[in-house]
Amino acid sequence: MHLSVIVKLLLSLLLGMVIGLERMGTQSLFSINRAFSIELIDFKISKRNRKLVRFIKNFLFFNNLIF
């Protein structure tokens, strides 16, 4: 794995932890897991689909904040 990939995964994990700590309870693990899995999906998708992935990530992130 490249260093940038590892850093990106750690940042997404940190984001998930922050979201999780705001909520507390059982959904904190779900938030961490969601942020982590979205980043993993991002790496598997080719560059031309990056805009679509970014849209999906933003949608899931705001969806995560609403619910």
Residue pairs with C-beta under 8 A, 6 or more apart in sequence:
5 43
8 39
9 36
9 39
9 40
12 35
12 36
12 38
12 39
13 32
13 35
13 36
15 35
16 31
16 32
16 33
16 34
16 35
16 36
17 28
17 31
17 32
19 28
19 31
19 32
19 35
19 64
19 65
20 27
20 28
20 29
20 30
20 31
20 32
21 28
23 31
31 64
34 60
34 64
38 56
38 57
38 60
41 53
42 53
42 57
45 52
45 53
